[in-house]
Amino acid sequence: MKLLHRVASVVFVCSIFSIFWFFTTNNKDYTICRQLENSSSSFAYIRTISSEVDEEEGEEEEEEEDGDKSGHRRKRDPDTASGAGAAVNNLSNSEYRLIQSAIWRASVHGAAAASASSVPPERRLHFKPKRFYPSDDMNSSWVSFKLQINSRHLYSESSDSRISELLNNLASLPIVRVRQKEGGSQLKLAVTLIDGTKAIFKPMRLSREVGTLPNQFYFSDFERHVAEIAAFHLDRILGFRRVPPTAGRYVNITQDIKRLAGADFQKTIFISPDGNLCFHGRCSYYCDTGHAFCGSPDIIEGSMATYLPHVDYEAGRTTFRNPWRRSYSKLRKAQWEKDPDFCRNETLITRQGRWLNDLVDLAVFDFLAGNLDRHHYETFRDFKENGYPIALDNGRGFGRSDRDDISILAPLYQCCRIRLSTLETLLRFVRSSVPLSDRMRRSLANDRLPNVLLEPHLRALDRRVPTVLRTVHKCLVFGDFEDIVVDDGY
């Protein structure tokens, strides 16, 4: 009975809203609203909202019943409250309702425009003929991963079992080849496993407790292997699936690196004064004895990130400069930092396809991870304008749990644009009894390495989600809903 009352109330409000818009704008919105009332999807949406309200009222009634004998309602202890409760408290009711209204409006217009949608169908990556590595096991999870890359994401949600197998292989299969990968400012090793799987190994340099120093610039920060692992799990939970599968692993420096490395690299391997086996390789920065990677005594942990298809032999990629790239200077600021109207640049707003929405997604992802080091991004050349930015090199994320750098969200607050599916996902985290931090804990528990993220970093995720939503709310207050929340089919 309560549900019927809810349905009737929402339909009545929708009717009043339709009449108002009919006289103030045109009759298009009126027609859309009436179509929505008569569709089964609208009642599914209404039932969802009604159930959420009923749950809230039920929780309030339980709190009243739990009141003490004096009749006062017992307050929830903030230290024992769930992460979801803490996140909701950081988002006011008015902010939540306006965002929910924008989501509803975007859903309405998206449903009405579905027949005229120009979203291209999902397409698999086209590989160059007969160009797989000769050593590849065609039945391996790595080859399976490469073959399922498509124009929407690197891997689909339905392929979790194969991705889990790939993660397990990255963490356990014997290493048969090692070489130092060229390029980049810090050391990374290209390794090959016994089944032909290729991965990038980034060894542990610092313990988890050592984060970015308060007076340290982002461009001089060390890369963290745990940040690479956590970035993959965060990306998968957000539903983007643009970070290559990454797993933690313990590596024996004697057996897996020293025995297999070339003569030049072996010259950088030494025994420390404490009796531990160390190495530093050769690179642009931090590859010297004072910045060496040391085992205990010869066991070192690190991240193993899956190799993407080879750019020359399998599938080409194009590198783009991020429009919101930082200056990488302690004296200069980038153009977007000096120009608040930076996004009005025609090349940013009028570019066709999913490009701008994807960059906003990437900014949201980087903000949650605290990553300021997104200077370039790559896309698969085969997908052309329908390609998405691949989120590579996430090692400088999760450096400070006590600071939220809002400038990472510049694409969002300067362009006032966000994808409907992304906004729905973020709002779900603050409404659910399972907040983002809990989802990360459960996901990271499957990794071989313990405590990939410390608690302060997990709690920071729950603090940052409402910050993104409040940024969207500010755009909605002064802008047009249809231009801000976009349903582009992704």
Secondary structure, 3 states (H helix, E strand, C coil): CHHHHHHHHHHHHHHHHHHHHHHHCCHHHHHHHHHHHHCHHHHHHHHHHHHHHHHHHHHHHHHHHCCCCCCCCCCCCCCCCCHHHHHHHCCCHHHHHHHHHHHHHHHHHHHHCHHHCCCCCCCECCCCCCCCCCCCCCCCHHHHHHHCCECCCCCCHHHHHHHHHHHHHHHHCCEEEEEECCCCCCCCEEEEECCCCEEEEEECCCCCCCCCCCCCCHHHCCCCHHHHHHHHHHHHHHCCCCCCCEEEEEEEHHHHHHCCCCHHHHCCEEECCCCCEEECCCCCCCCCHHHCEECCCCEEEEEEEECCCCCCCCCCEEEEECCCCCCCCCCCCCHHHHCCCHHHCHHHHCCCCCHHHHHHHHHHHHHHHCCCCCCEEEEEHHHHHHCCCECCCCCCCCCCCCCCCHHHHHHHHHHCCEEHHHHHHHHHHHHCCCCHHHHHHHHHCCCCCCCCCCHHHHHHHHHHHHHHHHHHHHHHHHCCHHHHEECCCC
